[in-house]
């Protein structure tokens, strides 16, 4: 699976995604974009550590009609045969409708690749959904529909990006007003929000369940959530959009700072996620 499916066991901070409504600059059929996502996390307290993760995906515009944009997402050119064989969910074709969630267009093709992947790995369907640990924690994912979540992570570009527009980051307490900074072709928009403690608490409980499965000390989500209920959690989420000429979003950076006080003492956690979108080819005009 893409590394984006994997979580480092020591990290209990989710990547807090934005509401995705499509890029501000409308694409054209035949265009190809490289989208790079980098996430860095650090934490101090009872333990300390860091994680670093980079993923790159290519987006090709296949068709545009009244229903929306038909897109193909694939691994970058030059991906090794071994790595491509392990990524059975790519290439994937989706519809990005004018409104509503993405829709998977080649589910049967993905299902066929999954069958071949399980056979090559010596696994059966009984392994589906199980968590394992090598250099990090990863789940055996056997549902073609989950690739929609991965695609959406790379497509977090708000439609209405301007001074005074309303913006809400998933994981925040509510919508805030965007503030414009900079001038000319290098415009910058910033949203500063308060983190939702309950969202963080539930994510920590979900990761407790994963760790319990890996260590063969199973715990239910309800039990894990009850254990986290006494934690005092506060923090901020700051999202910055950097624009280029033509009203295209060049980069989105989200910094999440959390203070967590619980049975294990005081923790400070920082996650910085950067998403960059770059046009690498376009049809002849």
LUMVOVEX-771168 format. One record per residue: residue number from 1; residue in one letter; x, y, z of N, C-alpha, C in turn. Coordinates in steps of 0.05 Angstrom, whole numbers, padded with zeros to 5 digits, always signed. Each point is the difference from the previous one (the first is absolute). Layout:
N
  num  residu    n.c1    n.c2    n.c3   ca.c1   ca.c2   ca.c3    c.c1    c.c2    c.c3
  NUM       A       X       Y       Z       X       Y       Z       X       Y       Z
...
***
This chain:
285
  num  residu    n.c1    n.c2    n.c3   ca.c1   ca.c2   ca.c3    c.c1    c.c2    c.c3
    1       X  +00017  -00024  +00000  -00017  +00024  +00000  +00018  +00025  +00000
    2       X  -00012  +00022  -00009  +00015  +00025  +00003  +00007  +00005  +00030
    3       X  +00022  +00013  +00005  +00007  +00005  +00028  -00021  +00016  +00014
    4       X  -00017  +00013  -00015  -00021  +00017  +00012  -00019  -00018  +00016
    5       X  -00002  -00026  -00006  -00017  -00018  +00015  +00013  -00008  +00026
    6       X  +00026  +00003  +00002  +00014  -00010  +00024  +00002  +00022  +00021
    7       X  +00001  -00008  +00025  +00004  +00019  +00022  +00024  -00009  +00017
    8       X  +00016  +00018  +00009  +00021  -00007  +00019  -00013  -00005  +00027
    9       X  +00007  -00022  +00012  -00013  -00008  +00025  +00003  +00022  +00022
   10       X  +00023  +00013  +00000  +00005  +00020  +00021  -00016  +00025  -00003
   11       X  -00011  +00005  -00024  -00014  +00025  -00006  -00030  -00004  +00005
   12       X  -00011  +00018  +00016  -00029  -00002  +00005  -00014  +00026  -00008
   13       X  +00011  +00013  -00021  -00012  +00025  -00009  -00010  -00005  -00029
   14       X  -00025  +00004  -00006  -00010  -00005  -00027  +00008  +00023  -00018
   15       X  +00002  -00006  -00026  +00002  +00021  -00020  -00028  +00011  -00003
   16       X  -00004  +00025  +00006  -00027  +00013  +00000  -00005  +00012  -00027
   17       X  -00017  -00013  -00015  -00004  +00007  -00028  -00021  +00023  -00003
   18       X  +00003  +00015  -00022  -00018  +00021  -00006  -00024  -00011  -00016
   19       X  -00022  +00015  -00001  -00022  -00007  -00018  +00010  +00005  -00028
   20       X  -00003  -00021  -00017  +00010  +00002  -00028  -00023  +00006  -00019
   21       X  +00003  +00021  -00015  -00021  +00008  -00019  +00011  +00004  -00028
   22       X  +00025  -00009  -00006  +00011  +00004  -00026  +00018  +00024  -00001
   23       X  +00020  +00000  -00018  +00019  +00022  -00002  -00012  +00026  -00010
   24       X  +00011  +00023  +00008  -00011  +00026  -00008  +00003  +00004  -00030
   25       X  +00024  -00007  -00012  +00003  +00002  -00029  -00011  -00025  -00013
   26       X  -00018  +00003  -00019  -00013  -00023  -00012  +00020  -00014  -00018
   27       X  +00000  -00027  +00000  +00019  -00015  -00016  -00010  -00002  -00029
   28       X  +00018  -00010  -00018  -00007  -00005  -00027  +00006  -00029  -00007
   29       X  -00016  -00012  -00018  +00005  -00027  -00008  +00028  -00003  -00011
   30       X  +00014  -00021  +00009  +00027  -00005  -00009  +00022  +00010  +00019
   31       X  -00008  +00017  +00019  +00020  +00011  +00019  +00008  -00022  +00020
   32       X  +00025  +00001  +00008  +00011  -00018  +00020  +00013  +00016  +00022
   33       X  -00007  -00005  +00025  +00011  +00014  +00023  +00015  -00020  +00018
   34       X  +00022  +00010  +00011  +00014  -00015  +00022  -00008  +00013  +00026
   35       X  -00010  -00017  +00018  -00009  +00010  +00026  +00018  -00013  +00022
   36       X  +00013  +00016  +00015  +00018  -00010  +00020  -00010  +00007  +00028
   37       X  -00001  -00021  +00017  -00009  +00004  +00028  +00023  -00007  +00018
   38       X  +00007  +00018  +00018  +00021  -00005  +00020  -00012  +00005  +00028
   39       X  +00005  -00019  +00018  -00010  +00003  +00027  +00023  -00005  +00020
   40       X  +00003  +00019  +00018  +00021  -00003  +00021  -00014  +00003  +00027
   41       X  +00006  -00018  +00018  -00011  +00001  +00027  +00022  -00002  +00021
   42       X  -00004  +00013  +00022  +00018  -00002  +00023  -00016  +00001  +00026
   43       X  +00011  -00013  +00021  -00014  +00000  +00025  +00020  -00002  +00023
   44       X  -00007  +00012  +00022  +00017  -00001  +00024  -00019  -00004  +00024
   45       X  +00011  -00012  +00021  -00015  -00006  +00024  +00011  -00025  +00013
   46       X  -00018  -00019  +00006  +00010  -00025  +00011  +00019  -00014  -00019
   47       X  -00003  +00004  -00026  +00019  -00009  -00020  +00003  +00022  -00021
   48       X  +00019  -00002  -00017  +00004  +00020  -00021  +00008  -00014  -00025
   49       X  -00005  +00013  -00022  +00007  -00011  -00026  -00010  +00017  -00023
   50       X  +00006  -00009  -00024  -00008  +00014  -00024  -00008  -00021  -00022
   51       X  -00016  +00008  -00018  -00006  -00016  -00024  +00002  +00018  -00025
   52       X  +00006  -00012  -00022  +00001  +00015  -00026  -00011  -00018  -00021
   53       X  -00018  +00012  -00016  -00014  -00016  -00021  -00004  +00017  -00025
   54       X  +00007  -00011  -00023  -00004  +00014  -00025  -00013  -00019  -00020
   55       X  -00021  +00010  -00013  -00014  -00015  -00021  -00003  +00018  -00024
   56       X  +00002  -00011  -00024  -00004  +00015  -00025  -00019  -00017  -00017
   57       X  -00020  +00014  -00012  -00019  -00013  -00018  -00004  +00017  -00024
   58       X  -00006  -00013  -00023  -00006  +00015  -00025  -00030  +00000  -00004
   59       X  -00010  +00023  -00008  -00028  +00003  -00007  -00003  +00007  -00030
   60       X  -00015  -00016  -00015  -00004  +00006  -00028  -00030  +00006  -00005
   61       X  -00006  +00021  -00014  -00027  +00007  -00006  -00009  -00015  -00025
   62       X  -00019  -00018  +00003  -00009  -00017  -00022  -00023  +00012  -00016
   63       X  -00019  +00011  +00014  -00024  +00011  -00013  -00013  +00020  +00019
   64       X  -00015  +00019  -00012  -00015  +00020  +00016  -00027  +00002  -00013
   65       X  -00021  -00004  +00015  -00027  +00003  -00010  -00018  +00011  +00022
   66       X  -00026  +00000  -00005  -00019  +00011  +00019  +00000  -00014  +00027
   67       X  +00008  -00026  -00001  +00000  -00016  +00025  +00024  +00008  +00018
   68       X  +00021  +00009  -00012  +00024  +00007  +00015  +00026  -00006  -00015
   69       X  +00022  -00003  +00014  +00026  -00006  -00012  +00007  -00029  +00004
   70       X  +00006  -00014  -00022  +00011  -00027  +00002  +00030  +00001  +00001
   71       X  +00011  -00011  +00022  +00028  +00002  +00005  +00013  -00027  +00004
   72       X  +00025  -00003  -00008  +00015  -00024  +00005  +00023  +00007  +00019
   73       X  +00002  -00015  +00021  +00023  +00004  +00019  +00018  -00025  -00002
   74       X  +00026  +00006  -00001  +00019  -00022  -00004  +00026  +00007  +00015
   75       X  +00016  -00021  +00003  +00027  +00004  +00012  +00017  +00015  -00019
   76       X  +00021  +00014  +00010  +00017  +00016  -00018  +00014  -00018  -00021
   77       X  +00007  +00013  -00022  +00017  -00013  -00020  +00026  -00008  +00013
   78       X  +00010  -00024  -00008  +00025  -00009  +00012  -00004  -00018  +00025
   79       X  -00025  -00003  +00009  -00005  -00018  +00022  +00009  -00028  -00007
   80       X  +00014  -00014  +00017  +00010  -00026  -00006  -00022  -00020  -00003
   81       X  +00005  -00022  -00015  -00020  -00021  -00004  -00008  -00012  +00027
   82       X  +00019  -00003  +00018  -00006  -00012  +00026  -00019  +00018  +00016
   83       X  +00006  +00026  +00000  -00018  +00019  +00015  -00027  +00001  -00013
   84       X  -00001  +00000  -00027  -00026  +00002  -00013  -00016  -00025  +00005
   85       X  +00013  -00023  +00001  -00015  -00025  +00006  -00013  +00000  +00027
   86       X  +00012  +00014  +00020  -00011  +00001  +00027  -00022  +00020  +00002
   87       X  -00002  +00019  -00019  -00021  +00021  +00001  -00023  -00008  -00018
   88       X  -00016  -00020  +00008  -00020  -00010  -00018  -00023  +00019  -00005
   89       X  -00002  +00021  +00016  -00022  +00020  -00003  +00006  +00021  -00022
   90       X  +00024  -00001  -00011  +00007  +00020  -00021  +00010  -00014  -00025
   91       X  -00007  +00011  -00024  -00015  +00025  -00004  -00030  -00003  +00007
   92       X  -00012  +00022  +00008  -00029  +00001  +00006  -00013  +00023  -00015
   93       X  -00024  -00005  -00009  -00016  +00020  -00014  -00024  +00008  +00017
   94       X  -00004  +00026  +00003  -00022  +00010  +00017  -00014  +00022  -00014
   95       X  -00025  +00005  +00009  -00015  +00023  -00008  +00000  +00020  +00023
   96       X  +00009  +00025  -00006  -00002  +00021  +00019  -00025  +00017  -00008
   97       X  -00023  -00006  +00013  -00024  +00014  -00008  +00000  +00029  +00007
   98       X  -00019  +00015  -00011  -00002  +00028  +00006  -00006  +00004  +00030
   99       X  -00015  -00019  +00011  -00006  +00000  +00029  +00000  -00029  +00009
  100       X  +00007  -00003  +00026  +00000  -00027  +00011  +00027  -00014  -00001
  101       X  +00001  -00024  +00011  +00026  -00014  +00003  +00009  -00012  -00027
  102       X  +00025  -00007  -00001  +00012  -00013  -00023  -00014  -00027  -00004
  103       X  -00001  -00009  -00026  -00012  -00026  -00006  +00021  -00017  -00015
  104       X  +00002  -00025  +00008  +00019  -00018  -00013  -00011  -00011  -00026
  105       X  +00016  +00001  -00022  -00009  -00007  -00026  +00010  -00027  -00010
  106       X  +00021  -00011  +00012  +00012  -00025  -00009  +00002  -00020  +00023
  107       X  -00021  -00003  +00015  +00000  -00018  +00023  +00006  -00029  -00007
  108       X  -00012  -00010  -00022  +00004  -00028  -00008  +00029  -00005  -00007
  109       X  +00013  +00020  -00013  +00029  -00003  -00007  +00016  -00002  +00025
  110       X  -00006  +00017  +00020  +00015  -00001  +00025  -00005  -00026  +00015
  111       X  -00024  -00011  -00001  -00005  -00025  +00013  +00017  -00022  -00012
  112       X  +00002  +00000  -00027  +00018  -00020  -00013  +00029  +00002  +00009
  113       X  +00010  +00025  +00002  +00027  +00004  +00009  +00004  -00009  +00029
  114       X  -00021  +00004  +00017  +00002  -00008  +00028  +00002  -00031  +00001
  115       X  -00015  -00014  -00015  +00001  -00029  +00000  +00028  -00010  -00007
  116       X  +00012  +00012  -00020  +00027  -00007  -00008  +00021  +00007  +00021
  117       X  -00005  +00023  +00013  +00019  +00009  +00020  +00000  -00018  +00025
  118       X  -00024  -00008  +00009  -00002  -00018  +00022  +00013  -00027  -00006
  119       X  -00005  -00010  -00025  +00012  -00025  -00008  +00030  +00002  +00000
  120       X  +00011  +00022  -00011  +00029  +00003  -00001  +00013  +00002  +00028
  121       X  -00015  +00012  +00018  +00010  +00004  +00028  -00005  -00025  +00017
  122       X  -00013  -00020  -00010  -00006  -00024  +00015  -00020  +00005  +00022
  123       X  -00019  +00019  -00005  -00020  +00007  +00020  -00028  -00009  -00010
  124       X  -00018  -00003  +00019  -00028  -00005  -00006  -00016  +00023  +00010
  125       X  -00026  -00001  -00005  -00018  +00022  +00008  -00001  +00002  +00031
  126       X  +00008  -00021  +00014  -00001  +00002  +00029  +00020  +00021  +00010
  127       X  +00020  +00007  -00016  +00020  +00020  +00009  -00011  +00028  -00003
  128       X  -00022  +00004  -00015  -00011  +00026  -00005  -00008  +00014  +00026
  129       X  +00009  +00025  +00003  -00007  +00016  +00023  +00020  -00004  +00023
  130       X  +00018  -00019  -00001  +00020  -00004  +00021  +00023  +00020  -00001
  131       X  +00010  +00007  +00023  +00023  +00018  +00002  +00025  -00016  +00006
  132       X  +00022  +00009  -00013  +00026  -00012  +00004  +00021  +00022  +00005
  133       X  +00023  -00009  +00010  +00021  +00020  +00005  +00026  -00011  -00011
  134       X  +00012  +00017  -00017  +00028  -00005  -00010  +00016  +00025  +00009
  135       X  +00005  +00018  -00019  +00013  +00026  +00007  -00021  +00020  +00010
  136       X  -00025  -00005  -00006  -00022  +00015  +00012  -00024  -00018  +00000
  137       X  -00023  +00011  +00009  -00024  -00016  +00000  -00015  +00003  -00026
  138       X  -00011  -00022  -00011  -00015  +00002  -00025  -00023  -00021  +00001
  139       X  -00021  +00007  -00014  -00023  -00017  +00000  -00003  -00013  -00028
  140       X  -00008  -00025  +00000  -00007  -00014  -00025  -00027  +00010  -00009
  141       X  +00000  +00017  -00020  -00025  +00012  -00009  -00010  -00014  -00025
  142       X  -00024  -00011  +00001  -00011  -00015  -00022  -00025  +00012  -00012
  143       X  -00005  +00026  +00006  -00024  +00013  -00010  +00007  +00020  -00021
  144       X  -00006  -00004  -00025  +00007  +00019  -00021  -00011  +00028  +00006
  145       X  -00022  +00002  +00014  -00012  +00027  +00005  +00017  +00017  +00018
  146       X  +00018  -00011  +00016  +00016  +00016  +00018  +00020  +00018  -00015
  147       X  +00005  -00007  -00025  +00018  +00017  -00016  -00012  +00028  -00003
  148       X  -00026  +00003  +00002  -00013  +00026  -00001  +00011  +00018  +00022
  149       X  +00004  -00011  +00024  +00011  +00016  +00022  +00028  +00010  -00006
  150       X  +00016  -00017  -00012  +00027  +00007  -00008  +00000  +00023  -00020
  151       X  -00017  -00003  -00021  -00002  +00020  -00020  -00008  +00027  +00011
  152       X  -00020  -00001  +00018  -00010  +00025  +00012  +00021  +00014  +00016
  153       X  +00019  -00015  +00012  +00021  +00013  +00015  +00018  +00017  -00018
  154       X  +00003  -00009  -00025  +00016  +00015  -00020  -00016  +00022  -00014
  155       X  -00026  +00002  +00006  -00017  +00018  -00014  -00013  +00021  +00018
  156       X  +00013  +00009  +00021  -00011  +00018  +00020  +00005  +00029  -00008
  157       X  -00016  +00008  -00020  +00003  +00028  -00010  -00027  +00013  +00001
  158       X  -00004  +00021  +00016  -00026  +00012  +00003  -00008  +00015  -00026
  159       X  -00026  +00001  -00005  -00010  +00013  -00024  +00000  +00031  +00004
  160       X  -00008  +00008  +00024  -00003  +00029  +00005  +00024  +00009  +00017
  161       X  +00020  +00011  -00013  +00024  +00008  +00014  +00004  +00030  -00005
  162       X  -00007  +00016  +00021  +00001  +00029  -00002  -00001  +00012  +00028
  163       X  +00007  +00025  +00002  -00002  +00015  +00025  -00029  -00001  +00010
  164       X  -00004  -00009  +00025  -00026  +00000  +00012  -00016  -00025  -00005
  165       X  +00009  -00018  -00017  -00014  -00025  -00005  +00000  -00018  +00024
  166       X  -00020  -00016  +00003  -00002  -00019  +00023  +00016  -00025  -00007
  167       X  +00015  -00010  +00020  +00016  -00024  -00004  +00000  -00016  +00026
  168       X  -00002  -00027  -00003  +00001  -00018  +00023  +00018  -00023  -00006
  169       X  +00018  -00005  +00018  +00018  -00024  -00002  -00013  -00022  +00017
  170       X  -00001  -00024  -00011  -00009  -00023  +00016  +00018  -00002  +00025
  171       X  -00013  -00004  +00023  +00015  -00001  +00024  +00000  +00026  +00016
  172       X  -00011  +00021  -00012  -00002  +00025  +00014  -00028  +00003  +00013
  173       X  -00003  +00020  +00016  -00025  +00004  +00014  -00022  +00013  -00018
  174       X  +00008  +00012  -00022  -00019  +00012  -00018  +00013  +00017  -00020
  175       X  -00017  +00012  -00018  +00010  +00016  -00022  +00011  +00027  +00010
  176       X  +00020  +00010  -00014  +00011  +00027  +00006  +00001  +00015  -00026
  177       X  +00008  +00025  +00002  +00003  +00017  -00024  +00028  +00001  -00010
  178       X  +00004  -00003  -00026  +00027  +00001  -00011  +00010  +00029  +00000
  179       X  +00025  +00003  +00006  +00014  +00026  +00000  +00020  +00000  -00022
  180       X  +00000  +00021  -00017  +00019  +00002  -00022  +00025  +00014  +00009
  181       X  +00023  -00011  -00008  +00026  +00012  +00005  +00015  +00001  -00027
  182       X  +00019  +00017  -00002  +00015  +00003  -00025  -00015  +00017  -00020
  183       X  +00011  +00002  -00024  -00013  +00016  -00021  +00010  -00009  -00027
  184       X  -00013  +00010  -00021  +00008  -00007  -00027  -00005  -00029  -00006
  185       X  +00018  -00012  -00016  -00004  -00028  -00008  +00007  -00020  +00022
  186       X  +00013  +00010  +00021  +00008  -00018  +00022  -00019  +00004  +00024
  187       X  -00025  -00007  -00003  -00020  +00004  +00021  +00001  -00024  +00019
  188       X  -00006  +00006  +00026  +00000  -00020  +00021  -00025  +00003  +00016
  189       X  -00014  -00022  +00006  -00024  +00001  +00016  +00005  -00018  +00025
  190       X  -00009  +00009  +00023  +00006  -00014  +00025  -00026  -00004  +00016
  191       X  -00003  -00024  +00011  -00023  -00006  +00018  +00012  -00011  +00026
  192       X  -00008  +00012  +00022  +00009  -00008  +00027  -00024  -00011  +00015
  193       X  +00002  -00025  +00010  -00023  -00013  +00012  +00009  -00013  +00027
  194       X  -00020  -00006  +00016  +00004  -00015  +00025  -00005  -00030  -00006
  195       X  +00018  -00017  +00009  -00004  -00029  -00004  -00023  -00010  +00017
  196       X  -00014  -00020  -00011  -00022  -00013  +00014  +00011  -00023  +00017
  197       X  -00001  +00003  +00026  +00012  -00020  +00018  -00012  -00028  -00004
  198       X  -00026  -00001  -00005  -00013  -00026  -00003  +00010  -00015  -00025
  199       X  +00005  +00014  -00021  +00011  -00012  -00024  +00027  -00013  +00005
  200       X  +00017  +00015  +00014  +00027  -00010  +00007  -00002  -00024  +00019
  201       X  -00018  +00002  +00019  -00004  -00021  +00020  -00009  -00026  -00014
  202       X  -00018  +00002  -00019  -00010  -00024  -00014  +00022  -00012  -00018
  203       X  +00016  +00017  -00012  +00022  -00010  -00016  +00020  -00015  +00017
  204       X  +00006  +00011  +00023  +00019  -00014  +00018  -00011  -00027  +00009
  205       X  -00026  -00001  +00005  -00013  -00025  +00007  +00002  -00021  -00023
  206       X  -00005  +00010  -00024  +00002  -00018  -00023  +00028  -00012  -00003
  207       X  +00020  +00017  +00005  +00027  -00010  -00003  +00007  -00019  +00024
  208       X  -00012  +00004  +00023  +00003  -00019  +00022  -00010  -00028  -00008
  209       X  -00022  +00000  -00015  -00011  -00026  -00010  +00020  -00013  -00019
  210       X  +00012  +00016  -00018  +00020  -00010  -00019  +00024  -00012  +00015
  211       X  +00010  +00015  +00019  +00024  -00010  +00015  -00007  -00025  +00015
  212       X  -00024  -00002  +00011  -00008  -00024  +00014  -00001  -00024  -00018
  213       X  -00009  +00004  -00025  -00002  -00022  -00019  +00028  -00009  -00007
  214       X  +00019  +00019  -00005  +00027  -00007  -00008  +00014  -00015  +00023
  215       X  -00004  +00009  +00025  +00013  -00012  +00023  -00015  -00025  +00011
  216       X  -00022  -00007  -00014  -00017  -00022  +00008  -00011  +00004  +00029
  217       X  -00006  +00025  +00005  -00014  +00007  +00025  -00025  +00016  -00008
  218       X  -00020  -00014  -00011  -00023  +00014  -00012  -00015  +00017  +00020
  219       X  -00010  +00023  -00010  -00016  +00018  +00016  -00022  +00011  -00018
  220       X  -00024  +00003  +00009  -00021  +00011  -00016  +00002  +00030  -00002
  221       X  -00012  +00012  -00020  +00001  +00029  -00003  -00014  +00013  +00024
  222       X  -00022  -00010  +00009  -00014  +00013  +00023  +00017  +00000  +00025
  223       X  +00014  -00022  +00005  +00018  -00001  +00023  +00023  +00019  -00003
  224       X  +00011  +00001  -00024  +00023  +00019  -00005  -00009  +00029  +00003
  225       X  -00024  +00006  -00010  -00010  +00027  +00002  -00006  +00008  +00028
  226       X  -00010  -00019  +00016  -00005  +00006  +00029  +00026  +00006  +00014
  227       X  +00021  -00015  -00007  +00026  +00005  +00013  +00011  +00027  -00008
  228       X  -00007  +00011  -00023  +00010  +00026  -00009  -00018  +00023  +00009
  229       X  -00023  -00006  +00011  -00020  +00020  +00006  +00010  +00021  +00020
  230       X  +00018  -00008  +00018  +00010  +00019  +00020  +00021  +00019  -00010
  231       X  +00010  -00004  -00024  +00021  +00017  -00011  -00010  +00028  -00005
  232       X  +00017  +00019  +00007  -00006  +00028  -00006  +00016  +00008  -00025
  233       X  -00015  +00008  -00021  +00012  +00005  -00026  -00007  +00028  -00010
  234       X  +00020  +00014  -00009  -00005  +00026  -00012  +00021  +00004  -00022
  235       X  -00006  +00019  -00018  +00019  +00004  -00022  -00011  +00017  -00022
  236       X  +00017  +00005  -00020  -00008  +00017  -00022  +00007  -00014  -00026
  237       X  -00015  +00008  -00021  +00005  -00009  -00027  +00003  +00025  -00018
  238       X  +00022  +00003  -00013  +00004  +00023  -00018  +00005  -00010  -00028
  239       X  -00017  +00009  -00019  +00003  -00009  -00028  +00006  +00025  -00017
  240       X  +00021  -00003  -00017  +00009  +00022  -00017  -00002  -00010  -00029
  241       X  -00012  +00016  -00017  -00001  -00005  -00029  +00017  +00020  -00014
  242       X  +00018  -00009  -00017  +00017  +00017  -00016  -00009  -00002  -00029
  243       X  -00006  +00023  -00012  -00011  +00002  -00027  +00021  +00008  -00020
  244       X  -00005  -00007  -00025  +00017  +00010  -00022  -00018  +00014  -00021
  245       X  +00012  +00011  -00020  -00015  +00015  -00020  -00021  -00019  -00013
  246       X  -00023  +00011  -00007  -00021  -00016  -00011  -00019  -00013  +00020
  247       X  +00003  +00008  +00025  -00018  -00009  +00021  +00004  -00030  +00006
  248       X  +00023  -00011  -00006  +00005  -00027  +00007  +00014  -00002  +00027
  249       X  -00008  -00021  +00015  +00013  -00004  +00026  +00026  -00015  -00004
  250       X  +00021  +00011  +00010  +00026  -00012  -00003  +00007  -00019  +00023
  251       X  -00007  +00009  +00024  +00008  -00016  +00024  -00020  +00005  +00022
  252       X  -00006  -00021  +00015  -00016  +00002  +00025  +00015  -00012  +00023
  253       X  +00004  +00015  +00021  +00015  -00009  +00023  -00018  +00001  +00025
  254       X  -00002  -00022  +00014  -00016  -00001  +00025  +00018  -00008  +00023
  255       X  +00000  +00017  +00021  +00015  -00005  +00024  -00019  -00004  +00023
  256       X  +00002  -00023  +00013  -00017  -00007  +00023  +00018  -00002  +00025
  257       X  -00007  +00016  +00020  +00014  +00000  +00025  -00019  -00010  +00022
  258       X  +00008  -00020  +00015  -00017  -00011  +00021  +00014  -00002  +00027
  259       X  -00014  +00007  +00021  +00009  -00005  +00027  -00019  -00021  +00013
  260       X  +00011  -00022  +00010  -00016  -00021  +00010  +00010  -00007  +00028
  261       X  -00019  +00001  +00020  +00007  -00006  +00028  -00017  -00024  +00008
  262       X  +00014  -00021  +00010  -00014  -00024  +00008  +00015  -00017  +00019
  263       X  -00006  -00025  +00002  +00012  -00018  +00019  +00030  -00003  -00005
  264       X  +00009  +00004  -00025  +00028  -00003  -00006  +00015  +00026  +00002
  265       X  -00013  +00021  +00010  +00013  +00026  +00003  -00008  +00019  -00022
  266       X  +00017  +00020  -00004  -00005  +00021  -00020  +00014  -00007  -00026
  267       X  -00015  +00003  -00022  +00011  -00004  -00027  -00003  +00024  -00017
  268       X  +00019  +00005  -00017  -00003  +00021  -00021  +00005  -00013  -00027
  269       X  -00019  +00004  -00018  +00002  -00013  -00027  -00003  +00021  -00021
  270       X  +00016  -00003  -00021  -00001  +00018  -00023  +00000  -00016  -00026
  271       X  -00018  +00005  -00017  -00001  -00012  -00027  -00002  +00022  -00021
  272       X  +00018  -00002  -00020  +00000  +00018  -00022  -00005  -00016  -00026
  273       X  -00021  +00006  -00014  -00006  -00013  -00025  +00000  +00020  -00023
  274       X  +00015  -00006  -00021  +00002  +00017  -00023  -00009  -00014  -00024
  275       X  -00018  +00012  -00015  -00010  -00011  -00025  +00007  +00019  -00023
  276       X  +00014  -00010  -00020  +00008  +00017  -00023  -00010  -00012  -00026
  277       X  -00011  +00017  -00017  -00012  -00009  -00025  +00015  +00014  -00023
  278       X  +00010  -00016  -00020  +00016  +00012  -00021  -00008  -00012  -00027
  279       X  -00005  +00017  -00019  -00007  -00009  -00027  +00026  -00009  -00014
  280       X  +00000  -00025  -00010  +00024  -00011  -00012  -00004  -00004  -00030
  281       X  -00025  -00002  -00010  -00004  -00002  -00029  -00028  +00010  -00006
  282       X  -00003  +00011  -00025  -00027  +00009  -00008  -00003  -00005  -00030
  283       X  -00025  -00002  -00009  -00004  -00005  -00029  +00009  +00023  -00017
  284       X  +00007  -00007  -00024  +00008  +00021  -00019  -00024  +00019  -00006
  285       X  +00006  +00025  -00001  -00021  +00020  -00005  -00001  +00006  -00030
***
